Amino acid sequence: MPTTRRTLITASAALATGALVGAPAAEAQTRPPVRTKPTVVLVHGAFADASGWNDVARILQRDGYPVLAPANPLRSVSADSAYLASILATVPGPLVLVAHSYGGMVITNAALGNPNVQALVYVAAFAPDQGETLQGLQLKYPGSKLGEAALDFRPYPTADGVGSVDGYVKTDVFRDVFAGDLPRSTTDLMAATQRPGDVHTLREPSGAPAWKTVPSWYLVARNDNLIPAAAQRFMAQRAGARVTEVNASHVAMISQPRVTADVIKHAAR
């Protein structure tokens, strides 16, 4: 076979095989890398449980976000924060922490020093500075309906034998204090199944706040009867948070799940 013809055949074979083998590699070099979505960790507060995030979690999962909604022990600021921090340490990759109410105290402390935490989202939540207490922030502005008269106190035993006291929102005021924009049938069930918070959390000072180093977002609930909207705005502004406001009761994530999910997705991006 003449040399020229043999060369053409060899080149054609190389194109037919080598080009096909090399094409995926070339395409892979030009294709943009797939960005992994962060895990969204949803932290509930007192008088509630993780089920309060159900509608928000459903929206986030549908949009491809990994979601984790752990149980918050509601025993003390320091213990609850340490518990959440231990959970976060087991989750690989970037994290977005979202908190409601007292859960804000927890993420503010638990996120500190964790380089995977990319954003903090407060949903009608406490965003304390160092040394501040739940009670101090709740009463900083007038308007909260969660006082001693609205609570039932029930002692419970502790491992050290000293004992402590849990606070429950009374059934007859639960809807007005906690979730005024939800149906009575729903709030009656929420009141019956509420998880209490240890009353000592009210005066326990918070530690150094993660929001000083981690970008934050805040969803203000304008019709909140537990944390006055003025207090929410104060905490959001101080933290330098990106603020969204919504006409909602204290449980904005239940009555306004789409708005809540949108704020979380903005933080995640």
C-alpha positions as CSV (number, residue, x, y, z in Angstrom):
1,M,0.0,0.0,0.0
2,P,1.4,3.4,-0.9
3,T,2.7,5.4,2.1
4,T,0.3,8.4,1.5
5,R,-2.8,6.1,1.5
6,R,-1.6,4.3,4.6
7,T,-1.1,7.6,6.4
8,L,-4.6,8.8,5.4
9,I,-6.1,5.5,6.7
10,T,-4.2,5.8,10.0
11,A,-5.2,9.4,10.5
12,S,-8.8,8.5,9.7
13,A,-8.8,5.7,12.3
14,A,-7.2,8.0,14.9
15,L,-9.9,10.5,14.3
16,A,-12.6,7.9,14.5
17,T,-11.3,6.5,17.8
18,G,-9.1,9.1,19.4
19,A,-11.5,11.9,18.8
20,L,-14.3,10.0,20.5
21,V,-12.2,9.1,23.4
22,G,-10.9,12.6,23.9
23,A,-14.2,14.4,23.4
24,P,-15.6,13.8,26.9
25,A,-12.3,14.9,28.5
26,A,-12.3,18.1,26.5
27,E,-16.0,18.7,27.3
28,A,-15.3,18.1,31.0
29,Q,-12.6,20.8,30.9
30,T,-15.0,23.4,29.5
31,R,-18.1,22.3,31.5
32,P,-18.6,24.5,34.6
33,P,-18.1,22.6,37.9
34,V,-21.3,21.5,39.7
35,R,-21.9,23.6,42.8
36,T,-22.9,21.6,45.8
37,K,-25.8,23.2,47.7
38,P,-25.2,23.7,51.4
39,T,-27.0,21.7,54.0
40,V,-29.7,23.8,55.6
41,V,-30.0,23.1,59.4
42,L,-33.3,24.2,60.8
43,V,-33.3,24.8,64.6
44,H,-36.6,25.2,66.5
45,G,-37.2,27.2,69.7
46,A,-39.1,26.7,72.9
47,F,-42.8,25.7,73.0
48,A,-42.3,24.0,69.6
49,D,-40.5,21.1,67.9
50,A,-38.8,20.4,64.6
51,S,-42.2,19.7,62.9
52,G,-42.8,23.5,62.8
53,W,-40.3,23.5,59.9
54,N,-42.1,20.8,57.9
55,D,-43.5,23.1,55.1
56,V,-40.2,25.0,54.8
57,A,-38.2,21.8,54.7
58,R,-40.5,20.4,52.0
59,I,-39.9,23.4,49.8
60,L,-36.1,23.3,50.3
61,Q,-35.9,19.6,49.6
62,R,-37.9,20.0,46.5
63,D,-35.4,22.6,45.3
64,G,-32.5,20.2,45.9
65,Y,-31.2,21.4,49.3
66,P,-30.1,18.8,51.9
67,V,-32.1,19.5,55.1
68,L,-31.5,18.6,58.7
69,A,-33.9,19.6,61.5
70,P,-32.5,18.3,64.8
71,A,-34.2,18.3,68.1
72,N,-33.2,21.2,70.3
73,P,-32.9,20.0,73.9
74,L,-34.2,23.2,75.5
75,R,-32.3,22.7,78.7
76,S,-29.8,25.6,78.8
77,V,-28.2,28.0,76.3
78,S,-24.7,26.5,76.8
79,A,-25.8,22.9,76.7
80,D,-28.1,23.3,73.8
81,S,-25.4,25.2,71.8
82,A,-22.9,22.5,72.6
83,Y,-25.3,19.8,71.5
84,L,-26.0,21.6,68.1
85,A,-22.3,22.2,67.6
86,S,-21.6,18.5,68.0
87,I,-24.2,17.7,65.3
88,L,-22.8,20.3,63.0
89,A,-19.4,18.7,63.4
90,T,-20.7,15.5,61.8
91,V,-22.1,17.2,58.7
92,P,-19.6,17.7,55.8
93,G,-19.6,20.6,53.5
94,P,-21.1,24.1,53.7
95,L,-23.9,24.8,56.2
96,V,-26.6,27.4,56.5
97,L,-28.1,27.6,60.0
98,V,-31.7,28.8,60.4
99,A,-33.3,29.4,63.7
100,H,-36.7,30.4,65.1
101,S,-37.2,32.2,68.4
102,Y,-34.9,30.8,71.2
103,G,-33.2,28.8,68.5
104,G,-31.4,32.0,67.6
105,M,-29.6,31.9,70.9
106,V,-28.4,28.4,70.0
107,I,-27.1,29.0,66.5
108,T,-25.5,32.3,67.5
109,N,-23.3,30.3,69.9
110,A,-23.0,26.9,68.1
111,A,-21.8,28.4,64.9
112,L,-18.8,30.1,66.4
113,G,-15.5,28.7,65.1
114,N,-17.1,26.3,62.6
115,P,-15.6,27.3,59.2
116,N,-18.4,25.3,57.3
117,V,-21.1,27.7,58.5
118,Q,-21.6,30.1,55.6
119,A,-24.7,32.0,56.7
120,L,-27.1,32.5,59.7
121,V,-30.8,33.0,59.1
122,Y,-33.0,34.3,62.0
123,V,-36.7,33.8,61.7
124,A,-38.4,35.9,64.4
125,A,-35.5,34.8,66.5
126,F,-33.1,36.1,69.2
127,A,-29.8,37.3,67.9
128,P,-27.9,38.1,71.1
129,D,-24.6,39.9,71.7
130,Q,-22.2,38.6,74.2
131,G,-23.5,38.8,77.8
132,E,-27.2,39.4,76.7
133,T,-30.0,37.2,78.0
134,L,-33.2,36.0,76.4
135,Q,-35.3,37.9,79.0
136,G,-33.4,41.1,78.5
137,L,-33.9,41.1,74.7
138,Q,-37.6,40.0,75.0
139,L,-38.4,42.9,77.3
140,K,-36.1,45.5,75.6
141,Y,-39.1,46.9,73.8
142,P,-42.8,46.8,74.9
143,G,-45.3,44.5,73.3
144,S,-44.4,40.9,74.4
145,K,-47.4,38.9,75.8
146,L,-45.2,36.2,77.1
147,G,-45.0,37.0,80.8
148,E,-45.2,34.8,84.0
149,A,-49.0,35.0,83.8
150,A,-49.0,33.3,80.4
151,L,-46.9,30.3,81.6
152,D,-47.5,27.1,83.6
153,F,-44.4,26.1,85.6
154,R,-43.7,22.4,86.2
155,P,-40.7,21.2,88.3
156,Y,-38.7,18.3,86.9
157,P,-35.9,16.1,88.3
158,T,-32.3,16.5,87.1
159,A,-29.4,14.0,87.2
160,D,-27.6,16.1,89.9
161,G,-30.6,15.8,92.2
162,V,-31.1,19.6,92.3
163,G,-34.0,19.7,90.0
164,S,-35.2,22.5,87.7
165,V,-38.4,24.0,86.3
166,D,-40.0,23.9,82.8
167,G,-42.2,26.6,81.4
168,Y,-45.2,25.9,79.2
169,V,-47.4,28.5,77.5
170,K,-50.9,28.2,78.9
171,T,-53.4,26.6,76.5
172,D,-55.9,29.4,76.7
173,V,-53.4,32.1,75.6
174,F,-51.2,30.0,73.3
175,R,-52.8,31.1,70.1
176,D,-52.7,34.8,71.0
177,V,-49.1,34.7,72.2
178,F,-47.5,32.3,69.8
179,A,-49.5,31.8,66.6
180,G,-52.3,34.2,66.1
181,D,-52.5,33.8,62.3
182,L,-53.1,30.0,62.4
183,P,-56.4,28.2,62.8
184,R,-57.6,27.5,66.4
185,S,-57.7,23.8,65.7
186,T,-54.0,23.9,64.7
187,T,-52.9,26.0,67.7
188,D,-54.9,23.9,70.1
189,L,-52.9,20.9,68.9
190,M,-49.6,22.9,69.0
191,A,-50.3,23.9,72.6
192,A,-51.0,20.3,73.6
193,T,-47.8,19.0,72.1
194,Q,-45.5,21.9,72.9
195,R,-42.0,21.2,74.2
196,P,-41.2,23.3,77.3
197,G,-38.1,25.3,77.9
198,D,-36.2,25.3,81.1
199,V,-36.9,28.7,82.8
200,H,-33.2,29.1,83.6
201,T,-32.5,29.8,79.9
202,L,-34.2,33.2,80.4
203,R,-31.3,34.6,82.4
204,E,-28.4,32.7,81.1
205,P,-25.9,35.1,79.3
206,S,-25.0,34.3,75.7
207,G,-21.4,33.9,74.5
208,A,-19.5,35.6,71.7
209,P,-21.9,35.9,68.7
210,A,-21.1,34.2,65.4
211,W,-23.0,36.9,63.5
212,K,-20.0,39.2,64.0
213,T,-18.0,37.0,61.5
214,V,-20.7,35.1,59.6
215,P,-23.2,36.9,57.2
216,S,-26.7,36.9,58.5
217,W,-30.3,37.3,57.2
218,Y,-33.3,38.2,59.3
219,L,-37.1,37.6,58.7
220,V,-39.0,40.1,60.9
221,A,-42.5,39.0,61.9
222,R,-44.4,42.3,62.2
223,N,-47.3,40.8,64.2
224,D,-45.2,38.9,66.7
225,N,-46.7,38.9,70.2
226,L,-43.7,37.1,71.8
227,I,-40.6,39.0,70.4
228,P,-41.8,42.5,69.5
229,A,-41.0,43.5,66.0
230,A,-39.0,46.5,67.3
231,A,-36.7,44.1,69.1
232,Q,-36.3,42.0,66.0
233,R,-35.4,45.0,63.9
234,F,-32.9,46.1,66.6
235,M,-31.1,42.8,66.6
236,A,-31.2,42.5,62.8
237,Q,-29.7,46.0,62.3
238,R,-27.0,45.4,64.9
239,A,-26.0,42.1,63.3
240,G,-25.8,43.8,59.9
241,A,-28.4,41.3,58.6
242,R,-30.2,41.5,55.3
243,V,-33.8,42.1,56.4
244,T,-37.1,40.9,55.1
245,E,-40.4,41.8,56.8
246,V,-43.6,39.8,56.6
247,N,-47.1,40.1,58.2
248,A,-47.0,37.1,60.4
249,S,-47.2,36.0,64.0
250,H,-44.3,34.6,65.9
251,V,-44.4,31.4,63.9
252,A,-43.6,33.0,60.5
253,M,-42.1,29.8,59.2
254,I,-45.5,28.0,59.6
255,S,-47.8,30.8,58.4
256,Q,-45.5,32.1,55.7
257,P,-43.3,29.1,54.6
258,R,-42.7,30.3,51.1
259,V,-41.3,33.7,52.2
260,T,-39.2,31.9,54.8
261,A,-37.8,29.5,52.3
262,D,-37.0,32.3,49.9
263,V,-35.0,34.1,52.6
264,I,-33.1,30.9,53.3
265,K,-32.4,30.3,49.6
266,H,-31.0,33.8,49.2
267,A,-28.7,33.1,52.2
268,A,-27.7,29.8,50.7
269,R,-26.7,31.4,47.4
